[in-house]
Structure formats: structure tokens, C-alpha cells
Amino acid sequence: MFTLPFLGRARPGACDGEGGIPFLSARFLGFFARRILPIVVAHVLATVMNNLCLGIIDPGLNMVLGSLTPVATGLLAMLFGVRLSSRAWLAVGLSVFGGIVAIRGGADAAMADAKEQPALGIALSLANMFFTALK
């Protein structure tokens, strides 16, 4: 048995045979449904949206839109009550600027090479960005 200092309570060891949470107990399933399942669903949806948009738009354009993910993450954090410092927003801005500079000029070429439904591809890429930020 060991103590988690930040919780101030003892947690029985899961491997020592003296307790732990039974695998299919209501407590475990509740923990899984509240903490693990939303992350899994967001990750799966982000991967699906990314793969779908890559069939429609150029990967360079997808990368440009993906460079906005830190902004979406910051906005979602603010929506849920997290206050970010000005340094954090500066870092977000620098990451977006770096992403845009890295593929400078590629966006126009990517839009020119876009297949018949670029709006759908852009919408899927933005959905990917949202689900990635949600994780």
C-alpha cells in the first residue's frame, strides 16, 4: 500500500492482491465511462475526420488548418474555466505562426489542387482540429 501525497489518502496496490478496484465493478465502469471513454471517443473521431479530409484536400492545407489546433485548445480551456496566462497565449501564437511559415505558399497551391469539394474537406479538417483539441 502506498500514499498519493496530492490526494492525502492511501490507495491499495492493484498488483499485490490486497484490494484495488475489481475490473467489472460499478465503480470501475463509472470511472471508465467518465474519464477514459470520452478521450477514446474524441481520439477516434479526430482520426476518422483527419483520414476523411485527406481524401478530399491536400495534406499541406490540412497541415495549415491543423496548426490552429493550439488556438482551439486554448479556447476550449477558457470555455471550461481555465485561465491562461499571456505567456501561454504568446506560445499559442508562435506555434500558429511557425506552422504557417513552415508551409508558406503551400496553402494557395493546395487550394488550387483541391478536388471537387474543398469546403467539405476543410470542414472535416476543422472537425479534426476540434476533436484533437477536445482530448
C-alpha positions in Angstrom: 0.0 0.0 0.0 1.3 3.5 -0.8 0.0 7.0 -0.4 -0.7 9.5 -3.1 0.6 12.7 -1.5 -1.6 15.0 -3.6 -4.8 13.2 -2.6 -3.8 12.6 1.0 -5.3 9.1 1.1 -4.0 5.6 0.8 -4.6 3.6 -2.4 -4.4 -0.2 -2.2 -1.9 -1.6 -4.6 -3.5 -3.2 -7.7 -0.8 -5.9 -8.1 -0.3 -7.0 -4.5 -3.6 -8.9 -4.3 -4.9 -6.8 -1.4 -7.6 -4.7 -2.9 -7.8 -2.5 -5.9 -10.9 -2.0 -7.9 -12.5 -5.1 -9.3 -12.3 -5.0 -13.1 -16.0 -5.0 -13.9 -17.4 -3.4 -10.8 -19.8 -0.5 -11.0 -17.1 1.8 -9.6 -14.6 0.8 -12.3 -17.2 1.1 -15.1 -18.2 4.5 -13.8 -14.6 5.7 -13.7 -14.0 4.3 -17.2 -17.2 6.0 -18.6 -16.3 9.4 -17.0 -12.6 9.5 -17.5 -11.4 7.2 -20.3 -14.3 6.8 -22.7 -14.6 10.5 -23.7 -10.9 10.6 -24.5 -11.1 7.5 -26.6 -14.2 8.8 -28.5 -12.5 12.1 -29.2 -9.4 10.4 -30.4 -11.3 8.1 -32.7 -13.4 10.9 -34.1 -10.3 13.1 -34.7 -8.6 10.2 -36.6 -11.6 9.5 -38.7 -12.1 13.2 -39.6 -8.4 13.5 -40.5 -8.4 10.5 -42.7 -11.6 11.6 -44.5 -10.4 15.1 -45.1 -7.1 13.8 -46.5 -9.1 12.1 -49.3 -10.6 15.5 -50.3 -8.0 18.2 -49.6 -4.2 18.4 -50.0 -2.2 17.4 -46.9 -0.5 20.8 -46.9 -3.8 22.6 -46.5 -4.7 20.1 -43.8 -1.4 21.0 -42.0 -2.2 24.7 -42.2 -5.6 24.1 -40.6 -4.0 21.8 -38.1 -1.6 24.5 -37.0 -4.7 26.2 -35.5 -5.2 23.3 -33.0 -3.4 25.2 -30.1 -5.8 28.1 -30.6 -8.8 25.7 -30.4 -7.3 24.0 -27.3 -6.8 27.4 -25.6 -10.4 28.5 -26.5 -11.9 25.2 -25.2 -9.8 25.6 -22.0 -11.2 29.0 -21.5 -14.7 27.8 -22.1 -14.2 25.2 -19.3 -13.0 27.9 -16.9 -9.2 27.6 -17.2 -7.4 30.9 -17.2 -4.4 31.0 -19.5 -1.5 33.5 -18.9 -0.4 35.9 -21.5 2.7 33.8 -22.0 0.6 30.8 -22.8 -1.2 32.8 -25.5 2.1 34.1 -26.8 3.2 30.5 -27.1 0.0 29.6 -29.0 0.5 32.5 -31.3 4.1 31.5 -32.0 3.1 27.9 -32.7 0.5 29.0 -35.2 2.9 31.4 -36.8 5.5 28.7 -37.1 3.0 26.3 -38.7 2.1 28.9 -41.3 5.7 29.8 -42.0 6.7 26.2 -42.3 4.3 25.7 -45.2 4.3 29.2 -46.6 2.9 29.3 -50.1 1.6 25.8 -49.9 -1.9 26.9 -49.0 -2.6 28.5 -52.4 -1.3 25.5 -54.2 -3.3 23.2 -52.0 -6.5 25.1 -52.7 -5.8 25.1 -56.4 -5.3 21.3 -56.3 -8.3 20.7 -54.1 -10.7 18.2 -55.6 -14.4 18.8 -56.3 -15.5 19.5 -52.7 -12.9 21.6 -50.9 -15.4 23.0 -48.5 -16.2 19.5 -47.2 -12.5 18.7 -46.8 -11.9 22.0 -44.9 -15.0 21.3 -42.7 -13.6 17.8 -41.9 -10.2 19.2 -41.1 -11.7 21.7 -38.8 -13.7 18.9 -37.1 -10.5 17.0 -36.7 -8.9 20.1 -35.1 -11.9 20.4 -32.7 -11.7 16.7 -31.6 -7.9 16.9 -31.3 -8.3 20.0 -29.0 -11.0 18.3 -27.0 -8.6 15.5 -26.0 
